[in-house]
């Protein structure tokens, strides 16, 4: 219940920052290589800032699978 309330209390500033980080992560993913580790870090931050955003979580998992060949 507390976690659900936390998801609802995401501020517009947090959402904006998470969106910017997500966009930067997308750019890094396209570049590939060593950038994937940084992209993963950014995606994790996105999920922490806006935990209710399903797109962030799905993309994080997708990149984790690609990076670690899982």
N, C-alpha and C positions, 0 to 999 in steps of 0.2 A: 504494500500500500504506500509506504513512504517513497519507494523508488518510482512508483507511478506518479506521485505528486511532484517529484523532482523532474521528471520528464516534462510535465506540464508547465513547470516554472522556468523553462528556458527563455532567457531574455532575447530580445531582438538582436542585441549586440553579439551574444553568443552564437546565435543562428547565422549572423552575417559572417563572423569569423570562421565558423565551421564550413560555410559555403565557399569562402575564399580558399581555405585549406584544401577542400575537396577538389576545387578546380585546379589548384597547383599540383595536387597528387595525380590528377588525370594527365596533366602535361608530362609529369615525370614518368608515368607508366608508359606513355607512348615512346619516350626516349629509351626506356629499358635499361639494362645493365645494372650498374651500381646504384642507380637512382631508385630502384625498387625498394631498397631498405628505407630510404627517406620517405618515399611515397607511403609505405606501410605505417611509418611513424605518424605522418600527417593524417592518414585515414583513422588511426587509433584515436588521435586527438579529436577528430570530427565526431567519432562515436561517443567520446567522453563529454564533449560540449553539447551534443544534441542526441541523446541516447534513443529517442523515439524515431529517428529518421532511418527508415528501413533501407533506403538506397545506400546510405553510408555503410551500413553493416553488410549488405550484400556485396558491395564492391570490395570492402576489406577482405571478406572471406574469399572472394574470387582471386584477388591478388595474392593472398596467402597461399592458396592452392598452387598458383602459377610459380610463385617464388620458391616454395619448399617442395614442389613436385608431389603434392599430396592428392 
